Amino acid sequence: MIDIPKKTTERAILVALHTKELTKDLVKEHLTELEELALTAGATTILKVTQDKFSADPAFYIGKGKAEELAAMAEENEIDIVISDDDLSPVQVRNLENLIKRKIVDRSGLILDIFASRAKSKEAKTQVELAQLQYMLPRLTRAWTHLSKQFGGIGTKGPGETQIETDRRIIRTRISLLKDKLLKIESVRQTQSHNRKDFIRISLVGYTNAGKSTLFNILTKAEVFAEDKLFATLDSTTRSVDFGKNDKLLISDTVGFIRKLPAHLVASFKSTLNEVKDADIILHVIDLSHAYFEDHIKVVAETMKELQCSDKLQLMVFNKVDAVEDKNRIAYVKNKYKDSVIISAERGINITALKDKVNRMIQSSFVEEKINLDIADSKTAAKIHSLAEVLSTKYDDNSVQITYKANKENSAKIKKMVYGT
């Protein structure tokens, strides 16, 4: 894990662009979320600054004039750090640091800092370190302090370039090692997944701080860490649950999603997010009390598309109903999202209705079938075992009858494999 030194509390200015694609209210919401991220990372927001621009300035992000104003604000308010709501290029970071004379961090860097402090398991730490190194590689000239000690001028340019290339090689080698390490972790996960093939698997997904871990705890009677902060948990956790009618259910809690989530972070957490890919049913948990809950729904949908999980069987679970002040919002959700469930995980409201809904989904989505195979066709029999829960096997002289239970998608695959249609 890369250590990122920081004070107990840093004074921060938050900066965002107001472009034609965003309303002022949405920019304000983005900055509010950025303030929550900064607080989670250990920074106190002193000022929020927005700049109206058609697009980001390639050299200074907010433009040189606004950057000079920002420098004066930073000096006057004893600011330690300036945080951008958008990802910055290495050139933008270097120019802003030279002008403002303060540490410059973008949204991705801030999220990585939070992940680094929250990672507990060996897997999460490996995933975060990989994402940090991939983020650092193009920003090497500012990220490694020993490079800033080099002096410019005649006779120094060559060694400096050599040192940077050496550092890049070190990072690339480390990235390669971490990727190999994660491949081994993923192999172990695949073995675990195969061992769980007889179980119906449910996965909780949602925007960060939607209440997934709280819901997970109430459904499983577990004690997973839950806190009213962004990214309270990073590690996926799986437990067996009993919903009354199905005794072979597994439910997994996963890391929360967020807008502008760095692509390399999603890639690094691939093995963890495979819990979502392997799920039979997705419970999409939504914070109904949040003013921009529908924006959060879109962000999660986009992330699910990136993970190639859009076609999964999903149930929308609107959480925190007890915190909703405008009751018209509840009526709106009931009308627009007719197959959803509205709950409060914190207060245990409507949890029975949620369980009943999941049970009905299972009953309507999973089928029992019988297949007759040639007794020598062990390859197809093994494939059926991998795709379904085999309930019974009856042998005859030359054939075997397999009774299995599977979701409709896997059942169709089995029938096509056996009958060719």
N, C-alpha and C positions, 0 to 999 in steps of 0.2 A: 504494500500500500504506500502511496506517495504521501508524505506528510505535508500538509499545507499549513504553515504557521499563521496564526491570527490572534488578535487581542481578544479578551473576553467580550468586549463590545466595541464595534467599530461604527463610526458615524458615516452615514451613507447619503448620497444623492442618487435618486433613481431617474433614468432618462428614457424617454420613448418617443417614437416618431408618429405623427398623425398624418397618414397618407390618405389618398382618396378611397382606398379600399376599406378604411375603418371609420366608424362614427366616433365622435368625441366621447360618448358614453362608453364605448367598447375599449377605447384607449385608456380611459380612467379605470375600467375594470381590470385591464391588463396590468396597470401599475399597482392596483390594490393587491393583485395576486403576487406581483413581483415583491411588494412590501412584505407579504407573508413569507415568501421564500427567503428574503433577506433576514427576517426575524428568526426563521428556523436555522439559518446559517450563523446567526449570532451578531447581526448588524441592526442598528437602530436607524430608521429612515428619518432624516432631518428635512429634506426637500424633495419634491417631485417636479420634474421639468419635462414639458412636452414641446416638440418643435413641428410646426406645419411644413411639410415638404412633399413634393411630388414623389420622390424616391430618396433612398439613403444616399448621402454624399459618399463617393468612393474613398475619399481621403480622410474625412473627419466624421462620418456618419450623420451628424446633425448640422454640418457646415462649419467652416472655420470661425465665422462671426459668433455663432451660438456657443461654440466650444470655448471661445475667449470669455464670453459671459459666464460660462460654467466654471472656468478657472477662477474668476473673481469671486463667485459664490463659494467655491470650495475653500478659498483662502479666508474669506470673511466668516464662514461658519465652522472652521476647523474640521473640515471633512477628511476622512481617512480613505474613502473608497467611492468610486463612481460606478454604478451598475446599470448596464444597458439592457433593455427589454428584448432586444434582438441580438442575434449572434453577430459578432464583429470579425472582420478580416484581420490578419496580422498587421497589415498596413494601417488600418484604422486604429487599432490598439496602440501601436507604436506612436502614431501622430498625436493621439489624444493624451497619452502618458507624457510625451515631451512637452505638450502645451499646458496641460492642467497640473502636472507634477504630482499626481495622485495615482494610486493603484486603480486600474481599469479592469472591470470584470463584466463579461456578458452573461446572458441568461444560462447558456450551456455550462459555462464555468461555475456559475452559482449552484446549479443543480448537481453538478459533479462534486462540488464541495460538500453539499448536504449528503449525497450518497456516500461519500468517503467517511463522513462522521457517523452515519447510521448503519453502515454495513457491519454485520455481526458474524455471520457464518463464513467459513472458508470460501465457499462458492461466491457469495455476494462480494467479498473483498477482492477475489480474483476478477470478477466481472467489472467492478468499479475501476480497478487498476488498469485493466485493458482499455476501458473507455477513456480514462484520464490520459493514457499514453497516446492514444489515437487523436485525442483533442490537442495534446501538447506538441505533437510532431511538427505541424506547420507553423507553430508559434514558438519554435525552439529558441530563437534569438532573444526572446524576452523572458522565457520561462526558467532558464538555467542561469543562476547568479554568477557562476564562474566566467561565463562568456562576457558579462558586462565589465569585467576587470581588464579586458584586453585594451590596449591603447592603439589608436589609429595611426596612420602615417606610413612612411617608407619603411620597409623591412618587417611589417607586422601583418600585412594582408594575407599572405599565404598561410602562415601558421593558424591564423584565425579561421580561415576556411577549412583547414584540415581538422581543427578541433570540432567545428560544427558537424562536419561529415562523420567524425568519430562518434559524436554524441548521437547523431541520427542512426548510425549503425547499431549502437548500444540499444536504443529505443526499439528499432525494428526487430532486433534479436529477441528482446524481452517480449514484444508483442507476439512474435511467433511462438515463444514458449508458453505464453498465457493462453493463446488460442489452442495449442495442443492440450494444455491442462483442462480447458473447458470442454474440449472434445471428449476427453476421458470422463469428465463429470456427466456429459450428455449421454455417454454410453451406459453409465451406471443408471441414469434416469430412465433410459429406454428399457433396461432390464427390469427396473422397478415397475415401469408402465406395463410391461408384458405380464408381470406377476399380478397386476391388478385388473387383468382383462375380464375377470368374472364380475367386476364391480361396475356399476353405473357411476360415471364420474361427473361431478358438478364443479364448475370453476366460477369464482367471484371475480368480476372485473368492474372497473369504474374509474372515474376521475379521482385524483388523489383527495383524500379527506372526505370522501362520500359516505364513509361509515362501514366499509367492507369488513374490517377487522372486528368491529363491534358486532356486526351481524354474524360473522364467523363464530365468534365466541358464544353468542346466544344459541346458535344452531348446534354447536358441537360440545358446549360446556367446557371449552378449552380456555386457556388464559393467555392468548396471544396479545402482545403489547399493542394497545390502542391509545392514541393521543390526539387531541384536537390541534394537530399540526400537519403540514404537508409532508408526505413521505415518512409517516411514523414507522412503517415497516417496509423492508426491502425483500426479505426472504419469503419465498412461498412456503406455506404450511399446509399439510394435508391431514385430515382426520376422517374417521368413519362416522356416519350419522345415522340416526334412526328416525324416519318420518312416518313410522307406523305401519306402512304397507310394504315397504321395501327394505330388507335387512342388509342389502349389499350396495350401500351408497357411500361414495367417498366425495368429500368436498374440499376444495383447495382455495386458499386465500393468496392473492398475488399482489405484486407491486402496483401502485396506482399510476394512472396515465395523467398527462398534463399537456396543455397546448405547447407547441414549439418544442416538443421533446426531441432532444438530439438524436439523429438517425443512428450514430455510432453507439449511443446508449441502448437503444432498442436492440441493435445487433449484439451487443455485449451480453445483454440479459436474455438472449435467445433460449438458453437451456432452462432458465426459470420460467419464461413465458411459454415454453412447450407444454406446461400444465394446462394452458388455455387451449392449445392446439389439440391436445389429447382428450379434452373434455367432451362428453356427450351432450351436456346442457350447460349453457352460459347464463349466469345470473348477473345482469348488468345493473349494478347499484348506482342510484342517482340521488344526489342531495337536492331534494325538492325545495328546501328552504333557500337555496342559492338563487339570486336574481337572474343569473345566466345559466340555469341548469340545462336549457336546450342547447346552448353553445357547448357545454360539457358533453352532452349526448353526441354531438357531431364529432368532437375530438376523439372520443372513445371509438366511434364507428370508423373513423379514418385510421386509427391505430389498429383496430381489428382487421381492417382491409389490408394493411401492411403485413400483418401476421398471417394473412390468407385464412382468416377465420370468420369471414362475413356470412358464410352459408351455415354456420353452426345454429342449432336450435337455441333460441334466446328467450329469456323472460326479463322484462324491464321491471326493476324493483325500486320504486320511489321511496326513499328513506327520509327520516327527519321530519315527518308530517307534523309532529308536535311543535316544531319550531316555525311552522308556516304561519305568518300573520294574516296574509290575504287569503281568505278561504275560497275566493273565486279561482285561485290557482289550482286548488284540489279538484274543483268541478271541471276546469279546463283540461287537466290531465286525464281525468276519468273519461271525458268525451273524446279526446284526441288519441290517447293510448289505451284503447279499450281492453286489451288482453294483459295489462300490467297489474301489479299489486302495489298498494300504498301502505307503508309500514313506518314504525319507529323502532329501530333496533335497540336504541338506548332505553326506551320504556317498555319494550316488549309488545307493542301494539300491532295487531293483525299478523303475528308470526304464524299462528295456526292456519290462517288463510293462505299464507305463502307456502307452507308445507303441503297443504291440500292441492294447491295449484301445481306444484312440482310433481306430486304423485299423479295427477291427471295427465300431465305432459308425458310422464314416463309410460303410463298405460297406453296412451295414444301413439307413442313414438317407437315403442319396442314391441317386437312380434316374436312369437314362438313358431318355429318351422321344423319340418322333418325332411331329411335328405337321405336318399339311398345311394351308396357308393359301392363300386367294386372293392372287394376286400383288400386288393393289392394296391389300391390308389392311396397310398399313405401320404403323398405330397398334398393332395387336395384336403385330406382329413386334417393335416397339420395346419393348413391355411384356414380352415374353418375354426379350429381352436384359437388361432391368432385373432380372428375377426369377431368371434362370438363367445358367449358363455354356453358351453356344451352341458345340457341338462341330463342327457342319457345316451348310451351307446349300446345297441343291440346287434349281435353278430349272427349271421346265418351261414350257410355253407359257403357261398361265394360272394356275399354282400354284407354290408354293414349299414344299419339305420342310425343316423345321428339326429337327435333332437336338440335344437339350440335356441337360444334367446339372443337377439341382437337388435340394434336400431335398424330402421328401415333402409338406410343407406348401405350398411354392411350386409344386410340380408339380401339386398339386390345384387351386391357384388358376388355373394356366395352362389346365388341362383345362376348368374351369368357364367360363373366359373364352372358350375356343374352341368348346366343345360345349354350353355352357349347362347342364351337369349336374355 
